[in-house]
Amino acid sequence: MGGRKGLSSPFWEFPNPFWELPSPSDGMFGGGAGMRGGSRPFRGMFGDDIFGGDIFSSFGVGKHMSQGPRKAPPIENTLPCCLEELYKGTTKKMKISCEHVDASGKTLPMEEILTIEIKPGWKKGTKITFPEKGNKQPNVIAADLIFIIDEKPHSVFIRDGNDLVVTQKISLTEALTGYTVHLTTLDGRTLNIPINNAIHPTYERVVLKEGMPIPKEPSRRGNLRIKFNIKFPTKLTSKQKAGIKRLLGP
């Protein structure tokens, strides 16, 4: 479900999401970054593993060199959100299942509920990081879990930065004689927007401050932009053509 980096077999389910991290045995870092089953692909050509633990022993270092714990690579997964959730903000809960390996090598299954606060106005690509929530192993710092916001398509609105864009289908008669736009906003309000002037194919009506919230400036919002798809008749009779010419002139 979405892009995953450093994660070999997560399980993701809505509306009751459950995320299972790969077993530490799948790789050194517990995030899919290591080779499954602990395989070492560089063994053989040089007679031994060129990345083995004693490669520098002939220089008097190797196993005697003091090394700090390594950080496992981050585990990423997308977090789908509908446009209403990104407009109003919401709270999502994610249940993760992982394994902790203690110093004796004993594996302990662990579960945790993570609470993710979605702020009004957040955009696709926004990242939420939970530090060191991956599998825990001796001498390895657990991976960070990163959720990346993804925006689900909406049936009415299209987001363009902080603006919301909607396209209304109208007839040629409505375009020439006037039209009232009726819209239900993402927070459930009703907007009635009368347009009294003629509407041409490139006409766009802008309603100020009816777009998306701006996260760093909560008092500000983008705009609502209304576009029009005018349905032109495919055929006109001679009488209709003559009538249009009389009304509109040359």
C-alpha positions in Angstrom: 0.0 0.0 0.0 2.1 2.9 -1.1 5.8 3.3 -1.2 7.8 1.5 1.4 11.5 1.9 1.9 13.5 -0.3 4.2 10.5 -2.4 5.0 10.2 -5.9 3.6 6.7 -7.1 4.6 4.5 -4.5 6.3 0.8 -5.1 6.8 -1.4 -2.1 6.4 -5.1 -2.0 6.7 -7.8 0.6 6.9 -9.9 1.6 8.9 -8.1 -0.5 11.5 -4.5 -0.1 10.5 -2.0 -2.6 11.7 1.7 -2.4 10.7 4.0 -5.4 11.3 7.7 -4.7 11.1 9.9 -7.4 9.5 11.7 -9.8 11.8 15.3 -8.9 12.8 16.3 -12.2 11.1 15.2 -10.7 7.7 18.2 -8.4 7.9 20.8 -6.8 10.1 18.8 -3.7 10.7 15.3 -5.1 11.0 14.1 -2.8 8.3 14.9 -4.9 5.2 18.2 -3.2 4.6 20.2 -6.3 5.4 20.2 -9.5 3.3 17.5 -12.0 4.1 18.8 -14.9 6.2 22.0 -13.1 6.9 23.5 -14.0 3.4 26.8 -12.3 2.5 27.0 -11.8 -1.2 30.7 -10.8 -1.3 32.0 -14.1 -0.1 33.9 -16.4 -2.4 35.8 -14.4 -4.9 38.3 -13.2 -2.4 38.3 -16.4 -0.4 36.4 -14.9 2.4 33.8 -12.2 3.1 35.4 -8.9 2.2 33.0 -7.2 4.6 33.6 -9.7 7.4 34.3 -8.6 10.9 38.0 -9.3 10.8 39.0 -7.6 7.5 41.5 -5.3 9.2 43.0 -7.9 11.5 46.3 -7.9 9.6 46.7 -4.2 10.5 46.2 -4.8 14.2 42.7 -3.4 14.3 39.6 -5.2 13.2 37.8 -6.8 16.1 39.7 -4.7 18.6 38.4 -1.4 17.0 35.8 0.2 19.1 32.6 1.0 17.2 29.5 2.6 18.4 26.0 1.2 17.7 24.8 1.5 14.1 21.6 3.3 13.2 19.1 1.2 11.2 17.8 2.9 8.1 14.4 4.5 8.4 11.2 2.6 7.6 8.7 4.6 5.4 5.1 4.1 4.6 2.4 6.2 3.0 -0.5 7.5 5.1 -3.6 8.0 2.8 -5.8 11.0 3.8 -8.9 12.3 2.2 -9.2 16.0 1.3 -11.7 16.6 4.2 -9.2 15.2 6.7 -6.5 17.5 5.3 -8.9 20.5 5.4 -10.2 20.1 9.0 -7.4 18.0 10.5 -7.9 14.7 12.2 -6.3 12.0 14.4 -5.2 8.6 13.1 -4.1 5.7 15.2 -1.6 3.1 14.0 -0.9 -0.2 15.7 2.6 -1.5 15.1 4.0 -4.9 15.9 7.8 -5.3 16.2 10.4 -7.5 17.9 12.9 -6.6 20.5 16.0 -8.9 20.8 17.7 -8.6 24.2 21.4 -9.2 24.9 20.9 -12.9 25.4 19.4 -13.2 22.0 15.8 -13.8 23.2 13.2 -12.3 20.9 10.3 -10.5 22.6 7.2 -9.5 20.5 6.1 -5.9 21.2 3.0 -4.0 20.2 2.3 -0.2 20.4 -0.4 2.2 19.3 1.0 5.4 17.6 -1.2 8.5 17.5 -0.7 10.7 14.4 -2.1 14.2 14.6 -3.0 15.4 11.1 -2.9 19.3 11.1 -5.3 21.3 8.9 -3.7 22.2 5.6 -1.0 19.5 5.5 0.0 18.6 2.0 0.9 15.4 0.2 4.5 14.5 1.1 4.4 15.8 4.6 6.4 13.5 6.9 5.7 12.5 10.5 8.6 10.8 12.2 8.5 8.5 15.2 12.2 8.1 16.4 13.5 4.6 17.0 10.2 2.7 16.8 11.6 -0.1 14.7 12.9 -3.6 15.8 15.4 -3.4 18.6 18.6 -5.5 18.6 21.9 -5.4 20.5 24.4 -2.9 19.1 21.9 -1.5 16.6 19.9 1.7 17.1 16.3 1.0 16.2 15.0 2.5 12.9 12.8 5.6 12.8 9.3 5.1 11.5 8.3 7.7 9.0 4.7 8.2 7.7 4.3 10.2 4.5 1.0 11.9 3.8 -0.7 10.9 0.6 -3.8 12.7 -0.7 -6.7 10.7 -2.0 -8.5 12.0 -5.1 -11.7 13.9 -4.4 -14.9 13.7 -6.4 -15.5 17.5 -6.5 -12.4 19.5 -5.6 -8.8 19.5 -6.9 -6.1 20.9 -4.7 -3.7 23.4 -6.2 -1.2 24.4 -3.5 -3.4 26.2 -1.0 -6.2 26.8 -3.5 -9.2 24.5 -4.2 -10.4 24.2 -7.8 -13.8 23.0 -8.9 -15.2 22.7 -12.4 -18.9 23.3 -13.1 -20.7 21.9 -16.1 -23.2 24.4 -17.5 -25.3 24.8 -20.7 -24.7 27.6 -23.2 -28.0 29.2 -22.1 -26.8 29.3 -18.5 -23.4 30.7 -19.6 -25.2 33.5 -21.5 -28.1 34.3 -19.1 -26.5 33.8 -15.7 -25.9 30.9 -13.3 -25.7 30.3 -9.6 -23.0 27.9 -8.3 -24.1 25.6 -5.4 -21.3 24.0 -3.5 -20.9 22.0 -0.3 -17.6 22.9 1.3 -15.1 20.4 2.8 -16.4 21.2 6.3 -20.1 20.8 5.3 -21.1 24.4 4.7 -23.3 25.4 1.7 -22.1 28.1 -0.7 -24.4 29.8 -3.2 -22.4 32.0 -5.6 -24.5 33.9 -8.2 -22.8 34.8 -11.5 -24.7 37.4 -13.5 -22.2 38.3 -16.2 -21.7 36.1 -19.3 -19.5 33.1 -18.8 -16.9 32.3 -21.5 -14.9 29.1 -21.7 -11.8 30.5 -19.9 -13.8 32.4 -17.3 -12.8 31.7 -13.7 -14.6 33.0 -10.6 -12.4 33.3 -7.5 -13.9 33.2 -4.0 -11.4 34.5 -1.5 -10.5 32.5 1.6 -12.5 29.4 0.8 -9.5 27.3 0.0 -7.2 25.2 2.2 -5.9 26.3 5.5 -2.3 27.4 5.6 -0.5 25.3 8.3 2.0 27.9 9.5 -0.6 30.7 9.4 -3.9 29.2 10.7 -5.8 32.5 10.3 -5.1 32.5 6.5 -6.6 30.3 3.8 -6.2 29.9 0.1 -8.9 30.7 -2.4 -11.7 28.7 -4.1 -11.4 28.9 -7.9 -14.5 28.0 -10.0 -14.0 27.0 -13.6 -16.7 26.2 -16.2 -17.2 23.5 -18.8 -19.8 24.9 -21.2 -21.8 22.5 -23.2 -22.3 23.8 -26.7 -25.0 22.5 -29.0 -23.8 20.1 -31.7 -26.4 21.3 -34.2 -28.5 24.4 -34.8 -31.4 24.8 -37.2 -31.5 27.7 -39.6 -34.2 29.3 -37.5 -32.1 29.1 -34.4 -29.1 30.5 -36.1 -31.2 33.5 -37.4 -32.5 34.0 -33.9 -29.1 34.1 -32.4 -27.9 36.6 -35.0 -30.8 38.9 -34.2 -30.1 38.7 -30.5 -26.3 39.0 -30.5 -25.8 41.1 -33.6 -23.0 40.7 -36.1 
